[in-house]
Amino acid sequence: MLRTTTYDALAAVFAHPGPSYLTDLTRAIDAVEHEHPKAAEQLRELERHLPKGDPLKLEELFTRTFDVQPITSLDVGYTLFGEDYKRGALLANLSREHTMAKNDCGAELADNLTNVLRLLPRMVDPAIRDEFVHVLLGRAVQEMIREFEPARLAKKEEIYKKHHKTVIETLEGEARVVYRHALGALFTVLKADFGLKVGLPVDQESTFVAAVGAEMSIESDSPAMCPGGDAKC
């Protein structure tokens, strides 16, 4: 049986940082320490490299990693399918599961990792939960981790630089990719709790990188809108 406290604590690690974020991270470490010591150490590695005493820098690091010129997305469906219709089907099914479990998604979509992690221990049908983790969630988390690989980082920066003429930088070195430790911790827990065996081919194309490039191309090809909504002034 999944521990609700464990998955709620892990979900908080992937929530947008607020005043209690570092406390929430400590709570997550404590929640996995006994049953998943490797995951606890991975979360401590995250903690070691997060900016301390500066909430704005912490928020900026999170935003740079997941929101603005992001390294990866925390939306499971987008990571796997981009804007393909399959994501719409996944969102519809997850929304139904959230409703059945009385799990409030707040301002995020149904496939956001924070919402998905809170949902797992509350899902009504364990068989559906197991299938979801084995077929979709495990693969998505592994793909999120792979987005931190140097070659993929370079590809994304190339796309951002091409379309925005600049790449937003925050912290250098380890701090820049530190959230891969959080995703690694999550994958460690999923493997142990679900007997997860997920393997992606090494040369698999990144859906996230492809989706980012496609979105940027659409933006650059769209006609500039003038006041009043006309395409041409």
ZIJO-V904413 format. One record per residue. PHI is phi in radians with two decimals (999 if undefined). NEAR is the number of other ideal C-beta (glycine too) atoms within 12 Angstrom. Layout:
[[PHI/NEAR] [PHI/NEAR]]
This chain:
[[999/13] [-1.29/26] [-1.51/21] [-1.04/20] [-1.08/21] [-1.14/35] [-1.29/38] [-1.13/27] [-1.16/35] [-1.15/45] [-1.04/36] [-1.12/31] [-1.16/45] [-1.78/39] [-1.53/29] [-1.01/28] [-1.04/31] [-2.06/15] [-1.03/12] [-1.72/17] [-1.02/29] [-1.14/25] [-1.16/17] [-1.09/30] [-1.13/39] [-1.06/22] [-1.12/24] [-1.17/38] [-1.06/33] [-1.11/23] [-1.21/30] [-1.80/35] [-0.92/22] [-1.26/14] [-1.55/18] [-2.35/30] [-1.05/18] [-1.11/22] [-1.11/35] [-1.07/32] [-1.17/19] [-1.12/33] [-1.22/42] [-1.14/25] [-1.14/26] [-1.03/38] [-1.03/30] [-1.07/18] [-1.80/26] [-1.35/35] [-1.13/25] [-1.85/15] [1.28/9] [-2.46/17] [-0.99/19] [-1.18/14] [-1.17/20] [-1.11/32] [-1.12/23] [-1.12/24] [-1.10/36] [-1.10/35] [-1.11/21] [-1.14/31] [-1.35/38] [-2.12/35] [-2.13/23] [-1.81/19] [0.78/29] [-1.25/34] [-1.35/41] [-2.62/40] [-1.78/38] [-1.63/38] [-1.57/37] [-1.01/43] [-1.13/38] [-1.17/36] [-1.06/43] [-1.46/35] [-2.14/26] [1.09/26] [-1.70/22] [-1.06/18] [-1.03/12] [-1.08/21] [-1.15/27] [-1.04/19] [-1.13/18] [-1.12/31] [-1.05/30] [-1.11/18] [-1.18/27] [-1.16/36] [-1.05/25] [-1.11/20] [-1.13/29] [-1.06/29] [-1.12/19] [-1.10/17] [-1.54/26] [0.98/13] [-1.78/30] [-1.33/16] [-1.48/27] [1.06/15] [-1.51/11] [-1.61/31] [-1.31/25] [-1.12/34] [-1.71/36] [-1.12/34] [-1.01/43] [-1.06/36] [-1.20/35] [-1.12/45] [-1.17/46] [-1.20/34] [-1.25/40] [-0.85/41] [-1.26/26] [-1.81/27] [-1.10/32] [-1.23/18] [-1.92/17] [-1.04/17] [-1.15/11] [-1.15/22] [-1.06/30] [-1.09/21] [-1.12/17] [-1.06/32] [-1.18/37] [-1.22/23] [-1.54/20] [-2.10/36] [-1.12/42] [-1.02/36] [-1.13/29] [-1.12/41] [-1.13/39] [-1.11/35] [-1.17/40] [-1.03/40] [-1.10/32] [-1.17/35] [-1.15/38] [-1.53/30] [-1.15/24] [-0.92/15] [-1.13/17] [-1.27/29] [-1.04/27] [-1.10/18] [-1.14/23] [-1.13/36] [-1.09/25] [-1.09/19] [-1.14/28] [-1.09/27] [-1.18/17] [-1.10/19] [-1.69/23] [-1.96/19] [1.17/10] [-2.76/12] [-2.09/22] [-1.23/22] [-2.03/18] [-2.10/28] [-1.71/22] [-1.72/12] [1.14/10] [-1.04/17] [-1.02/28] [-1.14/27] [-2.01/32] [-1.15/34] [-1.26/41] [-1.14/33] [-1.19/33] [-1.14/49] [-1.18/41] [-1.10/32] [-1.09/40] [-1.08/47] [-1.12/35] [-1.03/30] [-1.17/40] [-1.08/39] [-1.05/24] [-1.24/24] [-1.30/30] [-2.04/27] [1.04/12] [-1.26/25] [-2.25/15] [-2.15/24] [-2.37/13] [-1.88/24] [-1.06/12] [-1.06/10] [-1.65/8] [-1.08/20] [-1.18/18] [-1.36/34] [-1.10/32] [-1.12/39] [-1.08/32] [-1.09/26] [-1.16/30] [-1.07/33] [-1.07/23] [-1.14/20] [-1.10/25] [-1.09/23] [-1.13/15] [-1.08/14] [-1.08/17] [-1.28/16] [-1.48/11] [-1.29/12] [-1.19/13] [-1.15/13] [-1.67/11] [-1.67/10] [-0.94/7] [1.74/8] [1.67/10] [-1.30/10] [-1.26/10] [-2.21/9] [-1.48/10]]
